[in-house]
Amino acid sequence: MQVQSQRTNYASVPLQPSRPLKSQRHFGLIQPQQTVETFSQTQQGFHEPIPGPDLYPDVKDEVVMEPEFEPKVPVPANTVEVQCGEVSVKVQVKQDFLGNNQFINHSDLTLGGCPSVGFDDHARIVAFESALQGCGSTLTMTEDSLVYSFVLVYSPSPVPNTPIVKTNEAMVALHCIYPRKHNVSSNALHPTWIPYVAAKAGEEQLHFSLKLMTDDWRYERPANTYFLGDFINLEASVVRANHVPLQVFVESCAATLGPSGEAATMYTFIENNGCMMDAKLTNSRSRFMSRIQDDKLQFQIEAFRFKQDSHGMLYITCHLKATTSSSPTDIMNKACSYVKETNRWTAVNGDDQVCGCCETSCFMRKGRSLDTDDSTLEDEATIGPIFVHERLSMDEPLLQIYKCSPVSSKDAEFSMELVLMAGLVVAVGLLCVIILGTLFYQRRQKRLALTCE
């Protein structure tokens, strides 16, 4: 049985395009009945496409809707704290300034063009301080209030080694509002500032002092001699007389060879407005002691001496200042000690946060003497001379003490001159004796010759 194959010749009839395919959202597939098409041929040409079989009868046409997109709305970050004082404003800003868990570069923050005065690396807080009339502030007066306005500006610097930034600029308006009118009542007032009348009344009687104390801190030390390894106990105090209650701080302390604080050889062991740097620099146990009363501040330093000084003599000059007892401790008024065991700075009053700038730079202001008209309750006190000797071990023989005390070059030169002068005197004396003896002998010979004649 022969099977004849029939072949349709499509070359004589032009092809006509079928109708375009319509895509449907069937989970990414195209509807089968629109992809499979058959054609029938007649002498006149092609007819309309005939749909093929439905390969997926259970699949129904569905329209998949995209979820609605809701952009996140930024939430204001609570990262700025402002303290408005009588004459100044203090601002503390968290390093997570934008509240997005990303630390900013604290140098990119300014308060009206003024840079920060301190940065606490442990608490991640940037500190600012300004007078009410400083750092670009503006004053607005209303019927009832005085408003000092500042602007905290964040201008992000580009990411290092790239021209890009990853945070946006931001500005925060800060306002200190003070009432223009006050209520007068019979209740007692407790001012936190130094009243003008009280300052003038106590200005002439205000006296700062610096004293050496005994080991138990009960009495002033009668001797000024120490050995290396001893503690030098010092007490700074202010006598307030009729003044309002005051607390004293040690802003800086330096040791010199002479009583003048401007000596060429100087060692500063307290600086940065009350930071005991000696413990950090020399790994010593120098520290501030706990306060026994506000108008006294005690501290101790390990005895030291200047290398080039054979006498072990030194003078200590401290810059002291006083504030009202009600004033809070801050980076300008503090007493911080370095604890080498914990590698941390601690404050006498327990607020260790104020010590965060001890190893950088705390905001410094120029001290003024009590002699000026605008007294700031500051002065300098000097104590000395203090003698620090080398400590000798108990098993060293006494003779070795003398061997360790060589004669100075000046004494040696003086002894040599004395020997030379004595030799010269002896030589002149011998010469005089010889001359006199010669003359006497010649005269005697002449007399004998005359007698013989």
KOLBAFI-552109 format. One line per field, with one value per residue: x, y, z of N, C-alpha, C in turn; residue in three letters. Coordinates in steps of 0.2 Angstrom, whole numbers. Example, Ala and Ser with C-alpha at 12.3 -4.5 7.8 and 13.67 -1.06 7.14 Angstrom:
REM KOLBAFI-552109
nX <- [66,64] .
nY <- [-28,-11] .
nZ <- [39,35] .
caX <- [62,68] .
caY <- [-22,-5] .
caZ <- [39,36] .
cX <- [66,64] .
cY <- [-16,0] .
cZ <- [39,39] .
type <- [Ala,Ser] .
***
This chain:
REM KOLBAFI-552109
nX <- [4,3,7,3,10,4,8,8,9,16,22,16,6,4,10,0,0,-4,-16,-11,-2,-10,-4,-7,-8,-3,4,16,16,11,-6,-11,-20,-18,-6,-4,-8,-17,-18,-28,-29,-35,-39,-41,-33,-27,-37,-45,-35,-37,-42,-32,-31,-36,-24,-22,-35,-39,-34,-38,-41,-33,-31,-16,-13,-2,6,2,13,20,29,42,40,50,55,55,71,75,88,95,99,96,102,98,106,109,118,123,122,120,123,120,123,118,129,123,115,105,96,96,104,117,133,138,151,158,164,157,147,140,137,129,140,150,162,162,164,169,170,163,169,166,152,147,143,142,147,142,145,140,140,125,124,132,139,132,119,102,91,75,61,47,30,30,42,59,68,81,89,96,105,108,118,121,132,136,152,161,162,177,190,182,169,157,142,133,123,110,110,106,96,94,83,86,80,80,70,66,57,51,44,42,36,33,34,32,40,56,71,82,96,105,116,130,126,127,129,134,145,153,154,161,173,185,188,190,200,212,221,235,241,253,249,248,250,238,229,224,231,241,257,272,285,295,301,304,305,309,295,287,271,265,255,242,232,219,211,197,194,179,173,161,155,144,140,154,162,178,190,203,211,223,240,257,274,290,307,310,301,294,280,283,295,309,310,298,285,269,256,243,230,219,207,206,210,219,234,246,245,241,252,264,260,257,251,244,231,214,206,192,179,178,173,164,172,185,198,206,221,234,250,263,279,292,307,317,327,339,342,352,349,336,325,309,295,278,264,248,233,218,200,184,167,149,141,130,131,131,143,154,162,170,172,178,185,195,202,214,212,223,221,208,209,202,194,189,177,177,165,157,151,156,156,159,173,176,184,197,208,208,204,198,186,194,196,201,210,206,212,208,209,204,191,180,178,181,182,194,211,229,240,255,267,281,299,300,308,314,322,333,329,338,343,342,352,364,380,386,397,396,387,395,403,395,393,400,413,409,412,415,419,431,439,441,449,461,465,468,479,488,490,495,508,514,516,525,536,539,543,554,563,564,571,583,588,590,599,610,613,616,627,637,639,645,657,663,665,674,685,689,692,704,713] .
nY <- [-6,10,26,42,57,72,88,105,119,134,144,151,159,174,177,181,192,185,190,201,195,194,199,191,192,179,173,176,168,167,167,151,148,159,158,147,144,139,137,138,134,141,144,157,162,165,161,168,165,149,145,136,120,122,121,124,123,126,137,154,170,183,198,204,215,227,230,244,258,267,280,282,293,306,306,318,320,318,325,335,346,360,372,386,400,413,422,415,402,385,371,354,341,326,313,305,314,315,305,293,282,284,290,307,318,327,340,345,352,367,382,395,398,397,385,369,367,356,338,323,308,296,297,301,315,331,347,364,381,398,416,425,435,431,421,424,426,432,445,447,456,455,459,453,446,442,436,426,420,406,397,381,373,360,355,343,336,330,312,304,304,303,312,313,314,307,311,323,341,351,361,368,378,387,394,405,410,424,431,447,453,452,443,449,443,438,427,420,423,413,416,411,417,428,441,459,468,460,455,466,470,459,459,465,458,445,430,420,405,394,379,368,352,341,323,317,327,336,347,361,358,359,358,359,349,335,318,309,299,302,309,325,334,346,360,370,385,396,411,417,427,439,436,428,410,400,389,382,380,372,379,378,371,374,369,377,382,394,407,415,413,413,406,399,385,374,364,358,352,352,356,362,367,361,347,333,331,325,312,305,308,304,291,291,292,303,314,322,325,319,331,340,352,365,377,373,363,349,341,329,326,316,317,326,331,343,338,345,352,352,355,351,360,368,378,380,386,390,393,399,398,404,399,402,391,385,384,374,360,360,359,370,372,361,346,334,318,306,288,276,262,259,266,278,294,303,313,324,327,317,318,312,315,328,327,324,331,332,326,332,347,358,372,387,402,418,422,434,446,449,462,470,480,472,460,442,433,426,421,420,409,406,394,390,390,372,358,343,328,315,298,288,271,260,251,256,262,274,281,281,291,303,301,302,315,326,339,355,363,377,377,370,378,389,384,380,393,398,390,394,408,407,400,410,420,414,412,426,430,421,427,440,437,432,443,452,446,445,459,462,454,459,472,469,463,475,482,475,476,489,490,482,490] .
nZ <- [0,-5,1,-2,-1,2,-3,1,-8,-3,-9,-20,-15,-6,11,24,39,55,68,81,96,112,127,143,161,167,179,173,161,144,137,132,121,112,107,100,84,69,51,37,19,5,-12,-13,-3,14,28,43,58,67,83,94,104,121,133,146,155,168,172,175,170,178,187,193,207,211,227,237,238,252,256,268,282,288,305,318,326,343,349,353,367,377,388,395,403,415,408,398,386,385,375,371,360,353,345,336,327,317,321,314,318,314,316,316,309,322,319,309,314,319,330,326,318,327,333,341,359,366,366,370,369,375,379,367,364,358,363,366,369,373,375,378,368,359,345,333,338,339,345,351,356,364,371,383,384,382,369,364,350,342,329,325,315,303,292,281,278,263,260,265,253,243,232,238,248,262,270,274,274,289,300,315,325,340,355,368,381,390,404,404,414,432,446,462,478,495,497,500,490,480,473,458,453,456,466,463,473,483,478,477,490,495,488,491,502,498,498,491,494,495,502,510,517,531,532,536,533,542,547,543,535,543,538,523,516,506,499,485,479,489,494,490,498,495,498,491,494,497,506,511,519,521,509,497,498,492,480,477,463,455,442,434,437,439,441,444,444,450,459,450,439,426,423,414,414,416,423,419,428,431,421,407,413,426,425,431,425,428,432,420,411,418,423,437,454,457,461,463,479,488,491,506,510,502,499,499,491,490,484,479,474,467,473,464,455,446,433,430,441,455,468,470,472,470,465,466,457,456,447,453,455,459,461,463,476,472,458,444,441,427,411,412,425,435,443,439,439,434,432,432,432,427,416,414,416,431,440,454,459,454,442,429,415,413,412,399,390,394,388,376,371,382,383,384,393,395,410,423,434,452,454,444,437,433,440,441,451,452,454,457,466,475,481,490,494,489,494,486,489,484,487,498,499,513,516,511,514,526,522,508,505,506,496,485,484,475,474,468,453,454,467,466,457,466,476,469,465,477,482,472,475,488,485,477,487,496,487,484,497,500,490,495,507,502,495,505,514,505,504,518,520,511,516,529,524,519,531,538,530,531,544,545,538] .
caX <- [0,7,4,5,10,2,12,5,14,14,26,12,1,8,8,-3,1,-10,-17,-6,-4,-11,-1,-11,-4,-5,10,22,15,6,-11,-9,-24,-16,1,-5,-13,-17,-20,-31,-27,-39,-37,-41,-28,-27,-43,-43,-33,-42,-39,-30,-34,-34,-19,-23,-42,-41,-31,-42,-38,-33,-27,-12,-12,4,4,2,19,19,36,43,40,55,52,60,75,76,95,97,97,98,102,98,108,108,122,125,118,124,120,123,120,120,132,118,111,99,92,96,109,124,137,141,157,156,167,152,141,142,132,129,147,155,163,160,169,171,167,164,170,162,145,145,140,145,145,143,143,141,136,118,125,137,138,126,112,97,87,68,58,39,27,32,48,65,70,88,88,102,104,112,119,125,134,141,158,161,165,185,193,176,166,150,140,128,118,108,111,100,97,89,82,86,77,80,65,66,52,52,41,43,31,36,31,36,45,63,74,89,99,110,121,133,123,132,131,138,152,157,155,166,178,191,190,190,207,214,227,238,245,255,246,250,247,231,225,221,235,246,263,277,291,294,306,301,309,305,291,282,265,264,247,241,225,217,205,195,190,173,171,154,153,139,144,158,166,184,192,210,211,229,245,264,280,295,313,309,295,290,277,285,302,310,309,291,281,262,253,235,228,212,202,205,212,226,238,252,244,241,258,269,257,258,245,242,224,210,203,185,178,176,168,164,177,192,199,213,224,240,255,269,285,297,312,319,333,345,343,355,346,329,321,304,290,271,260,241,227,212,194,178,160,144,140,124,132,133,149,154,169,174,173,178,191,195,208,214,213,226,218,202,210,196,194,183,176,176,157,154,149,162,155,163,180,177,188,203,214,208,205,192,185,198,195,207,209,207,213,203,211,201,184,175,181,178,184,200,218,235,243,261,270,288,302,299,314,313,328,333,328,343,341,344,358,369,385,386,403,394,384,400,406,390,392,406,414,407,418,417,424,438,443,443,454,467,467,471,485,493,492,500,514,517,518,531,541,541,546,561,567,566,576,589,591,592,605,616,615,619,634,641,640,649,663,666,667,680,691,691,696,711,717] .
caY <- [0,16,32,48,63,79,94,111,124,141,149,155,163,178,176,187,191,184,195,202,192,198,196,192,191,172,171,176,164,169,162,146,149,165,157,141,146,135,141,134,137,140,147,164,164,162,163,170,160,145,144,129,118,125,117,125,125,128,144,159,177,187,204,205,222,229,233,252,261,272,282,284,301,307,308,323,317,321,324,342,348,367,375,394,403,420,426,411,396,378,366,347,338,319,312,303,320,314,300,287,277,285,296,312,321,333,346,348,355,374,385,401,399,395,378,366,368,350,332,317,302,290,298,303,321,337,353,371,386,404,421,426,440,429,416,425,426,438,447,449,458,455,463,450,442,443,430,426,415,404,392,375,371,354,355,337,336,324,306,304,301,303,318,312,315,302,314,330,347,352,367,368,384,387,400,406,415,426,436,454,456,447,443,451,440,438,422,421,421,410,418,406,421,432,448,464,471,455,454,472,470,454,459,467,453,438,429,413,402,387,377,361,349,334,316,316,333,340,353,364,355,364,357,359,345,329,313,306,294,304,313,332,336,353,362,376,387,403,414,421,432,441,434,422,403,399,383,384,376,373,379,375,372,372,369,381,383,400,410,418,408,413,404,395,378,373,358,359,345,352,360,361,369,356,340,331,328,322,305,303,309,300,285,292,291,310,314,326,321,321,338,341,358,369,382,370,358,346,336,327,324,312,321,325,336,345,334,349,356,348,356,348,365,370,382,378,391,388,398,397,402,402,400,401,384,383,383,367,358,359,358,375,372,354,343,327,314,300,282,271,255,259,270,283,301,303,319,324,327,311,319,310,317,334,326,321,335,332,324,336,354,361,379,391,409,422,424,441,447,452,469,474,482,467,454,436,429,422,424,415,408,402,391,388,384,365,354,336,325,308,294,283,265,259,247,260,264,281,284,282,298,308,299,304,323,329,346,358,366,383,376,368,384,393,380,381,400,399,387,398,414,405,399,416,424,410,414,433,430,419,431,445,435,431,450,455,442,447,466,461,450,464,477,466,463,482,484,471,478,496,489,480,496] .
caZ <- [0,-5,4,-5,3,-1,-1,0,-10,-1,-12,-24,-12,-1,18,28,46,59,72,86,102,118,133,149,167,170,182,168,155,139,136,126,115,108,104,95,78,63,45,31,13,-1,-18,-13,2,21,32,50,62,70,89,95,110,128,136,154,156,175,173,174,169,185,187,199,209,215,233,237,241,256,258,275,284,293,312,321,331,350,350,355,373,378,395,395,409,416,403,392,384,384,370,370,354,352,339,331,327,313,323,310,320,311,320,311,311,326,317,304,318,322,333,323,315,332,333,348,364,368,363,375,365,378,378,360,365,356,368,363,375,370,378,374,363,354,340,328,340,337,351,349,362,364,377,390,384,378,366,361,345,339,324,325,308,301,285,281,273,259,263,264,247,238,232,239,255,263,275,271,278,293,304,321,328,347,358,375,382,397,405,405,420,437,451,468,483,501,498,499,483,481,466,456,451,461,466,462,480,487,475,478,497,497,483,495,508,495,498,489,497,493,508,511,522,533,528,538,530,547,549,538,536,545,534,516,513,504,496,479,481,494,491,492,499,494,499,489,498,497,512,508,523,520,503,496,498,486,479,474,458,453,434,432,442,436,445,441,448,454,462,445,435,419,422,407,416,419,422,421,430,431,415,404,418,432,424,434,419,430,432,413,408,421,426,444,458,458,461,468,485,489,494,513,510,495,499,500,487,491,479,480,468,468,473,458,455,439,432,429,447,460,475,471,474,466,467,463,456,454,445,457,454,463,459,469,477,468,451,442,438,419,408,414,432,437,446,436,440,429,436,427,432,423,410,414,420,436,443,461,461,452,435,425,409,412,410,392,386,397,383,369,373,385,381,388,393,398,417,425,441,456,454,439,439,431,444,439,456,450,456,457,472,474,487,489,490,491,492,485,489,482,493,499,502,520,516,509,520,527,518,501,505,504,489,480,484,472,474,462,449,457,473,464,455,471,479,465,465,484,482,468,479,493,482,475,493,498,483,486,504,499,486,499,512,499,494,512,516,501,506,524,519,507,521,533,521,519,538,540,526,534,551,543,536] .
cX <- [4,3,7,5,8,6,9,10,12,18,22,7,5,5,5,-2,-5,-11,-12,-8,-5,-9,-6,-6,-6,2,16,21,10,1,-10,-13,-22,-9,1,-10,-12,-20,-23,-30,-33,-36,-36,-36,-29,-34,-40,-40,-38,-38,-37,-33,-32,-30,-20,-30,-43,-38,-36,-39,-39,-29,-23,-11,-6,2,6,9,18,26,36,43,45,52,57,64,76,83,98,95,100,97,103,100,107,112,124,121,123,120,123,119,123,124,128,113,105,94,91,102,116,127,139,148,156,159,162,147,144,136,133,136,152,156,162,166,172,167,168,163,166,155,142,141,144,143,147,142,145,137,130,119,130,135,132,119,108,93,80,65,50,37,29,38,53,68,77,87,95,100,110,113,123,126,139,146,158,164,173,186,187,173,159,149,134,123,116,110,105,102,92,89,82,84,78,76,66,61,54,49,42,38,35,31,35,41,52,66,80,92,104,116,124,130,128,134,135,145,156,159,161,172,185,193,191,198,208,220,229,242,247,252,249,247,240,226,222,225,239,253,268,284,290,299,302,306,305,301,286,276,266,257,246,233,224,211,203,191,185,171,163,151,147,143,147,161,172,186,199,210,217,235,252,269,286,301,313,302,291,287,279,293,302,309,303,288,274,259,246,234,221,207,200,206,219,230,244,251,244,248,264,267,258,251,242,234,221,207,196,184,176,171,169,170,184,192,206,215,231,244,261,275,290,302,314,326,340,347,346,352,339,324,316,299,283,267,253,236,221,206,189,172,155,143,134,125,134,140,149,161,173,176,173,185,191,202,208,216,216,224,212,203,204,197,188,183,175,169,154,151,155,162,158,170,181,182,195,209,213,209,198,192,189,196,200,205,210,208,208,204,207,194,179,178,177,180,189,206,223,238,250,264,277,293,300,305,312,320,327,333,334,341,345,350,364,374,385,392,401,390,389,403,401,389,399,406,412,413,420,421,431,442,445,449,461,469,471,478,490,495,497,507,518,519,524,537,544,545,553,565,569,571,583,592,594,598,611,618,619,626,639,643,645,656,667,669,673,686,693,694,703,715,719] .
cY <- [6,22,38,53,69,84,100,116,131,146,154,159,167,177,182,186,189,190,195,198,196,195,197,190,184,170,171,172,168,164,158,147,154,163,151,143,141,139,136,138,136,144,154,167,161,165,166,164,156,144,137,126,121,120,118,127,127,135,149,166,181,193,205,212,222,232,241,254,267,274,284,291,302,309,312,319,321,321,330,344,355,369,383,396,410,424,422,406,390,373,359,343,330,318,309,308,319,309,294,282,278,291,301,314,327,340,349,352,362,377,393,403,398,387,375,367,362,344,326,311,296,291,300,310,327,343,359,375,393,409,422,431,437,424,417,426,433,439,450,450,458,459,460,447,445,437,430,419,413,399,387,373,365,354,349,338,330,318,306,301,300,310,318,313,310,305,321,335,348,358,367,375,384,394,400,412,417,431,443,457,450,448,444,448,441,432,423,419,418,411,413,411,425,439,453,467,466,454,460,472,465,454,460,461,446,436,421,411,395,385,370,358,343,328,315,322,337,347,355,361,360,364,357,355,338,324,311,300,296,308,320,334,344,354,369,379,394,406,419,427,433,439,428,416,402,392,385,378,377,373,376,376,370,373,373,380,389,402,413,412,408,411,399,388,377,367,359,353,346,357,359,362,363,349,339,327,324,314,302,303,305,293,285,291,298,311,320,322,323,327,337,347,361,373,379,364,355,341,335,325,320,317,320,331,337,341,339,353,351,349,353,354,367,374,380,384,389,394,395,401,400,404,400,393,381,382,376,366,357,359,364,375,364,352,336,324,308,294,277,264,254,263,275,289,301,310,319,324,321,311,318,313,324,333,324,325,336,331,327,343,357,369,383,398,412,424,431,441,450,460,473,475,476,460,448,431,424,425,418,415,404,400,389,392,377,361,346,333,318,304,289,277,264,255,250,262,272,285,285,289,303,307,302,312,326,336,349,361,373,382,374,373,388,390,381,388,401,396,391,404,412,403,405,420,420,412,421,433,427,423,437,443,434,438,453,452,444,454,465,459,455,470,475,465,469,484,481,474,485,495,486,485,500] .
cZ <- [0,-2,1,-1,-1,2,-3,-2,-8,-4,-17,-21,-6,6,21,35,50,64,78,92,108,124,139,155,170,173,178,162,150,138,130,120,110,105,99,90,72,57,40,25,8,-7,-18,-7,9,24,39,54,66,77,90,102,116,132,144,155,163,176,171,173,176,184,193,201,213,221,233,241,245,258,265,276,289,300,315,327,337,352,352,362,375,385,394,402,409,410,398,391,382,380,370,364,354,345,334,330,323,315,319,312,317,314,314,314,315,324,312,307,320,325,331,320,320,332,340,352,367,365,368,370,368,377,372,360,363,360,365,369,372,375,374,368,358,349,336,331,339,343,348,355,360,370,383,390,381,375,362,357,342,334,324,318,307,294,284,276,269,262,261,257,242,238,234,247,256,268,272,276,283,298,309,324,336,350,365,377,389,398,407,412,426,443,458,474,490,502,496,492,484,474,465,454,457,461,466,469,484,484,477,486,499,493,487,500,505,495,496,493,495,499,507,517,524,530,530,536,536,549,543,540,538,541,527,512,512,500,490,481,486,490,494,492,499,495,496,492,496,503,509,512,523,514,503,496,491,486,475,469,457,445,431,437,438,441,441,446,452,455,456,441,428,418,416,408,419,418,424,422,431,425,413,409,423,430,426,429,421,430,425,410,411,424,434,447,460,457,465,473,485,493,502,514,504,494,499,495,488,486,481,474,471,468,467,459,447,439,432,436,452,467,476,473,468,469,463,463,453,452,448,455,458,460,464,470,474,461,450,440,430,417,410,421,434,440,444,437,436,433,431,427,428,416,409,418,425,439,450,463,458,445,430,418,407,410,403,388,388,392,377,371,375,383,386,388,397,405,418,432,445,456,449,441,438,434,442,445,454,453,456,464,471,481,485,493,493,489,492,484,486,488,492,502,509,521,513,514,520,523,511,500,503,498,484,480,482,474,468,459,451,463,471,461,460,475,475,465,472,485,478,472,484,491,480,481,496,494,484,492,503,495,491,504,508,497,500,514,512,503,513,524,516,512,526,531,521,526,540,536,529,541,550,541,541] .
type <- [Met,Gln,Val,Gln,Ser,Gln,Arg,Thr,Asn,Tyr,Ala,Ser,Val,Pro,Leu,Gln,Pro,Ser,Arg,Pro,Leu,Lys,Ser,Gln,Arg,His,Phe,Gly,Leu,Ile,Gln,Pro,Gln,Gln,Thr,Val,Glu,Thr,Phe,Ser,Gln,Thr,Gln,Gln,Gly,Phe,His,Glu,Pro,Ile,Pro,Gly,Pro,Asp,Leu,Tyr,Pro,Asp,Val,Lys,Asp,Glu,Val,Val,Met,Glu,Pro,Glu,Phe,Glu,Pro,Lys,Val,Pro,Val,Pro,Ala,Asn,Thr,Val,Glu,Val,Gln,Cys,Gly,Glu,Val,Ser,Val,Lys,Val,Gln,Val,Lys,Gln,Asp,Phe,Leu,Gly,Asn,Asn,Gln,Phe,Ile,Asn,His,Ser,Asp,Leu,Thr,Leu,Gly,Gly,Cys,Pro,Ser,Val,Gly,Phe,Asp,Asp,His,Ala,Arg,Ile,Val,Ala,Phe,Glu,Ser,Ala,Leu,Gln,Gly,Cys,Gly,Ser,Thr,Leu,Thr,Met,Thr,Glu,Asp,Ser,Leu,Val,Tyr,Ser,Phe,Val,Leu,Val,Tyr,Ser,Pro,Ser,Pro,Val,Pro,Asn,Thr,Pro,Ile,Val,Lys,Thr,Asn,Glu,Ala,Met,Val,Ala,Leu,His,Cys,Ile,Tyr,Pro,Arg,Lys,His,Asn,Val,Ser,Ser,Asn,Ala,Leu,His,Pro,Thr,Trp,Ile,Pro,Tyr,Val,Ala,Ala,Lys,Ala,Gly,Glu,Glu,Gln,Leu,His,Phe,Ser,Leu,Lys,Leu,Met,Thr,Asp,Asp,Trp,Arg,Tyr,Glu,Arg,Pro,Ala,Asn,Thr,Tyr,Phe,Leu,Gly,Asp,Phe,Ile,Asn,Leu,Glu,Ala,Ser,Val,Val,Arg,Ala,Asn,His,Val,Pro,Leu,Gln,Val,Phe,Val,Glu,Ser,Cys,Ala,Ala,Thr,Leu,Gly,Pro,Ser,Gly,Glu,Ala,Ala,Thr,Met,Tyr,Thr,Phe,Ile,Glu,Asn,Asn,Gly,Cys,Met,Met,Asp,Ala,Lys,Leu,Thr,Asn,Ser,Arg,Ser,Arg,Phe,Met,Ser,Arg,Ile,Gln,Asp,Asp,Lys,Leu,Gln,Phe,Gln,Ile,Glu,Ala,Phe,Arg,Phe,Lys,Gln,Asp,Ser,His,Gly,Met,Leu,Tyr,Ile,Thr,Cys,His,Leu,Lys,Ala,Thr,Thr,Ser,Ser,Ser,Pro,Thr,Asp,Ile,Met,Asn,Lys,Ala,Cys,Ser,Tyr,Val,Lys,Glu,Thr,Asn,Arg,Trp,Thr,Ala,Val,Asn,Gly,Asp,Asp,Gln,Val,Cys,Gly,Cys,Cys,Glu,Thr,Ser,Cys,Phe,Met,Arg,Lys,Gly,Arg,Ser,Leu,Asp,Thr,Asp,Asp,Ser,Thr,Leu,Glu,Asp,Glu,Ala,Thr,Ile,Gly,Pro,Ile,Phe,Val,His,Glu,Arg,Leu,Ser,Met,Asp,Glu,Pro,Leu,Leu,Gln,Ile,Tyr,Lys,Cys,Ser,Pro,Val,Ser,Ser,Lys,Asp,Ala,Glu,Phe,Ser,Met,Glu,Leu,Val,Leu,Met,Ala,Gly,Leu,Val,Val,Ala,Val,Gly,Leu,Leu,Cys,Val,Ile,Ile,Leu,Gly,Thr,Leu,Phe,Tyr,Gln,Arg,Arg,Gln,Lys,Arg,Leu,Ala,Leu,Thr,Cys,Glu] .
***
